[in-house]
């Protein structure tokens, strides 16, 4: 790895693109960047940034039910956040210290984030997790 971030674009299912554009989520504003020190998620107006040392693991998952993953979502089961643009597959990244992402005030804090990037296996491998669901 280097100080230059590796960027993973989100995968966009055609059916959900129009609704996502309305909330500011489009290919130019949705990506995950990873470098030696940081993990940064940008999903339209939402951002999550944490140190790589806060990443406990990453696992590929999916396919998902669209109503559970499309858009910015808060899981009522575990408090995790999802940033979804595709129901096909994604990566769940687990954090040692929960991080803010959905609200500008920094609350709630999330123990995990699911992102539906175009290459979930590569992102999971980079973050030290298995690349198979």
Secondary structure as UniProt FT lines:
FT   STRAND          6..10
FT   HELIX           14..22
FT   TURN            23..24
FT   HELIX           27..29
FT   STRAND          30..34
FT   STRAND          38..43
FT   TURN            44..45
FT   STRAND          46..51
FT   HELIX           52..54
FT   STRAND          55..61
FT   HELIX           66..69
FT   STRAND          71..74
FT   TURN            76..78
FT   STRAND          81..84
FT   STRAND          90..100
FT   TURN            104..105
FT   STRAND          109..115
FT   TURN            118..119
FT   HELIX           120..126
FT   TURN            127..128
//
